[in-house]
Amino acid sequence: MRYLAEAFILGALRRGRPVEQFLGPIRAAERLGVRYVEVRPKAGKYEIFLHRVEDVGHETFLDLAEFPPLDQDSEEEDFGRLVTTAADPLAALEAAENGTGAVRQRWVNATMAQDEYADFVRAGRPQHSSPDGHPWPASQGHPGQ
């Protein structure tokens, strides 16, 4: 089973392990990209990062962390954009979901979002829903998401 139950998401975060979620395709300035969100524990808090990267992958190059930022002019895109910080794991998930459109049932362990991306590539990069039919989340108030 790829997706984490809520208890496992919260447990991973409490143990200092990040979780992430692939959010699907985006288009910015005539370039194709993909989004994913990460909740990262740091110094007793939980940081929520939104990553917007250029869709340069293929079946043998799937490491989202190695993709160039979609916005080449933004230094913060090198590490994602800090959406917010939360004091506890549940509040962090809620903030990530409210701020990016992520959904509770689709969180995965760190680095597993690239498996979601691999499915996306193999399915021909569907624009409206994930390969398993789940609709891509709508952007949440941030232009170009």
JOKATA-V847210 format. One record per residue. N is the residue number from 1. RES is the residue in three letters. D_LAST is the distance of its C-alpha to the last C-alpha in whole Angstrom. Layout:
n: (N:N)
res: (RES:RES)
d_last: (D_LAST:D_LAST)
//
This chain:
n: (1:2:3:4:5:6:7:8:9:10:11:12:13:14:15:16:17:18:19:20:21:22:23:24:25:26:27:28:29:30:31:32:33:34:35:36:37:38:39:40:41:42:43:44:45:46:47:48:49:50:51:52:53:54:55:56:57:58:59:60:61:62:63:64:65:66:67:68:69:70:71:72:73:74:75:76:77:78:79:80:81:82:83:84:85:86:87:88:89:90:91:92:93:94:95:96:97:98:99:100:101:102:103:104:105:106:107:108:109:110:111:112:113:114:115:116:117:118:119:120:121:122:123:124:125:126:127:128:129:130:131:132:133:134:135:136:137:138:139:140:141:142:143:144:145)
res: (MET:ARG:TYR:LEU:ALA:GLU:ALA:PHE:ILE:LEU:GLY:ALA:LEU:ARG:ARG:GLY:ARG:PRO:VAL:GLU:GLN:PHE:LEU:GLY:PRO:ILE:ARG:ALA:ALA:GLU:ARG:LEU:GLY:VAL:ARG:TYR:VAL:GLU:VAL:ARG:PRO:LYS:ALA:GLY:LYS:TYR:GLU:ILE:PHE:LEU:HIS:ARG:VAL:GLU:ASP:VAL:GLY:HIS:GLU:THR:PHE:LEU:ASP:LEU:ALA:GLU:PHE:PRO:PRO:LEU:ASP:GLN:ASP:SER:GLU:GLU:GLU:ASP:PHE:GLY:ARG:LEU:VAL:THR:THR:ALA:ALA:ASP:PRO:LEU:ALA:ALA:LEU:GLU:ALA:ALA:GLU:ASN:GLY:THR:GLY:ALA:VAL:ARG:GLN:ARG:TRP:VAL:ASN:ALA:THR:MET:ALA:GLN:ASP:GLU:TYR:ALA:ASP:PHE:VAL:ARG:ALA:GLY:ARG:PRO:GLN:HIS:SER:SER:PRO:ASP:GLY:HIS:PRO:TRP:PRO:ALA:SER:GLN:GLY:HIS:PRO:GLY:GLN)
d_last: (28:25:23:25:26:26:29:28:24:26:29:27:25:29:30:28:26:22:20:17:15:13:10:10:9:6:8:8:12:13:12:11:10:9:8:10:11:15:18:20:24:25:28:29:25:22:19:15:13:9:10:8:11:12:14:17:19:22:24:26:23:21:20:16:18:19:16:16:13:10:11:15:16:14:17:15:13:16:16:12:11:14:12:16:19:22:25:26:24:24:22:20:19:18:16:14:14:14:11:8:10:12:16:19:21:19:19:21:23:21:21:21:17:19:21:18:17:20:21:18:19:23:22:21:17:17:14:14:16:17:20:22:20:18:15:12:10:8:5:8:8:6:6:4:0)
//
